[in-house]
């Protein structure tokens, strides 16, 4: 089946491995040694070194936390000590190729080994979030905010959340991809107005809009229904009876309320 798929005129090629001793699932490889199941970290032969570069335009705290997280991942996905040491050294070489220094990696490995042996429940106090867009001067802004935050903490009119220094959170800034291309072309599906006149404007062929009466002032339009009712008697009197007496909708009683000479209509007559 795999050979048949690989013969298709597509650049995608499929592989299939069958073994009774080892199996790979995601980033873990399971195998059997001495009638026992062991596991280790697995990476595909086609995988590339896609670790974030040390000089990338990201917060330094984020960049320095990546080695520790990856070292913990290697320790967690290894059941044999010898295999773990080999894969830790391989992971360290990947970080060295991406511009990380020996000092940063040794410190991250030491912290990862301490966290792997001593598990602690971390209870964090909720803090006020200070969001801002990340750029090259964000670290200086961060230090300025924390250095002068005591001025806001002394203000008793502010809530108690302002007593502690906030947690600085960054949102992603525009990159080269966002500048060169747009993944969401808003102007392509945004409704374009035909005219620049504000408010409701008649369209050309709508049945509903044909009943709209334009006015410059709101007071004129609010009072116009009252004037229309007074003039309806004259309008209905001028119309022929075939246009007024619509079967099933308007009858003689309805027309008498508007025809001249019908007199003042009571509330009881209107309800009938």
N, C-alpha and C positions, 0 to 999 in steps of 0.2 A: 504494500500500500504506500509506504513512504517513497519507494523508488518510483512509483507511478506519479506521485505528486511532484517529485523533483524533476521529472521530465517535462513538466508544463513550462510554457514560455514566460516564466515570471522570475524576477530576481530573488525570490524567497526560496530558501532551501530548508527542508525539515530533516531532523535527526531523531533516531529512536535507539535507546539502549535497553537491553534486557539482561538482567543479572539476578542470580539467586543469592548473592552475597552482600550486595550493596545497592542502595537506592538513594536518589537525590530528590529533595523536595524543597523548593525555594532556595534558601541559603544554607541548608543543612544537609549533610550526607550521613546516612545511617548505614552501618555495616555490622558484620558479625565476626567476632574474634574470640576464639576459645569458648564458643557456645554462649557468648555474651554480646549484648548489643552496645555498640559504641557510636558516638556521633562526633562530628567536627564541622567546622565552617566550610561551606562549599561556594565556589565561584566558577562560573562558566568559563571555558577556554577563550570564548570571544569577548569576555568582559574587558573593559578598558579602565584606566585609572581616571575616574571622574570626580575625585575628591576636590572640594573647593580650594582654589589656590590661596596661599597665605596672604598675598598682596591684593586680593580681590576687594572690591568696594563694598564690604560688609562690616557690621560692628565687630570689633576685635574680641569682645566677649563671646560672640557666636563662633568666630573662627577658632578660638582657643578651646572651646568646649567640644569641637568635633573629634579631636584625637582621643579624648577621654571616653566619649560615647562609643567610638569604634573599638577601642581596646576592651571596654566592657562587653561589647558584642562578641568579640573573639573569645573571651573567657566564658561567657554564658553558653556558647555553642560548641564547647569542647569538653569531652569527658576524660581525655587522656592528657596528662601533664606534658609529656614530650611533644605531642602534636600542638598543644596550646602554645608552648614556647616558640616553636617554629613559625606558627602563623602570626604570633605577636611580632616577631622580627620581620616577617613579610609585610605586615601592615605598617610597621614603622618605616620600612623602605619606601612604601607608597607615599607616605606623608613627606619624606625627605625629597622625593621627586617633585612634589608640589610646593616647595619653598618653605616648609616648616623647619625650624631649627632643632638641633639636638636638645637644647635646654627645655624648650616647650614640650617636646615629646617625652623626655624623661620625667618631667613633672607630671604630665598627664598620665603616664603609665604608673607612676607611684600612687597617684590619687585613685586610679582605677583598681589597683590591687588592694588598697585600703577599703574601698567601698565594696569590693567583692567579698571580703572576709567579714566585715562588720556591717550588718544591715541595720539601719536606723530609720525610725519613722520621722519624717520631716513635717513639722507643723508650721506653716507660714502664716504670718499675720496679714490679713488683707490690707493692701495699700492703695492709695490713690494712683490712678493711671494717668501718666502724662504722655500723650501721644504726639509724635511729630515725624515729619518726613526725614528720612536718613540722607545725609550728605557728608562731605568731607569735614565739615566743621561741627558735626553733631556731638563729638566727644567734648569739645570745649563748651558747647552750650549745656551739656549735661553737668559738667563740673560747676559752671556758673549758677545753674538752677539750684543744685544741692548746697552750694556754698552760701547762697542768700535766701534759702528757704526759711530760715529762722525768723525772718521778718514777717512772713505770712503766719508762721506758727504762733507768734505773739498776738495776733489779732483775734480777740475773743468773739468777734461777730461772725467768724467763719465756723463751719462745722468742725467736729472733732477729727474728721479724716485729714484735715490740713495740719494737724499737729506733727505728723511724721513726714519725713521726706518722701516724695512720690517715687513710683517705679517708672522709669523712662522706657517707653515702648516706641519702636520705630515702624513706620510704614514704608513700603518700598517706593523708591523714587523712580522717575522715568529713566529707562535705559535706552540703548541704541535701537533696540527692536521697536519700542514704543514710538520713537521719533521717526523711524523710517517707514513703518507700516502701521495700519490700524486694524485690529482684530474685530472691532465692533464699529462699522461705519454707520454712525447714527444718522448722518445726513441722507443716507440712501433710503431710509424708511420713515423719516420724520415728515409729517404732513406739512406741505408747503401751502401757505395762504395765498390766495389769488390777489387779494387787495390788502393794503396795510391799514384799513379802517378798523378801529377797535370796536368790540361788542359784537352783537348778533347781526349778521348781514344776510339778506335774501340770497338764496342760490338761484340758479337759472331755471331749473325744471322741477323743483320739489313742490308737492301739493300742499304740504304743511306751511312752507314759507310763503305761499301765495296769500295767506291770511294775515301776514305780518304787515303792520302799518308803521313806517319809520317815523320817529319823532326826535327832536333835538333835546327836549327836556322830559324828565321823568314825571313831573307833575301833570303834563299834558296827557301822557299815556295812562296815568292812574285815573284821571277824571273822564277819559274818553268812553269807557263802557257805559257810564251813566247817560252821556249824551247820545250814545247809540241807541239805548232803550227808548229815549224820548222820541227820537226820529224814526223808530221802527214802525210806528203807527202810520206815518205818512208814506213810508216805503212800501209797507204791505198793502195799503189802500191803493197804491198805484199799480201793484202787480196783478196779473190775471189770476182768477180763482184756481186754475189748473196748476199753477206753480206754488200756490200756498197750501192747498188741501192735498197733502201727500198721504195716501192710504197707509194706515198702520203707524204713522208717526205723528202727524198733526191732524186735529179734528176741528170741529166748529167751536168747541169751548176754548181751545187754545188760541184760535184766531181772534175770538171775541175779546180776549184780554188786551189785545193790541190794536184792534180796529177803532177808528174814531167813533165816538158816541157810545161806547160800551160802558162808560162811567168808571168810577174808582173800583178797582178789584180788591176784594177782601182777601185776608190770608187763608180763610177756609176755601174760597174759590180757587186759589192757586194750588192748594193741596189736592183738589179734585182733578 
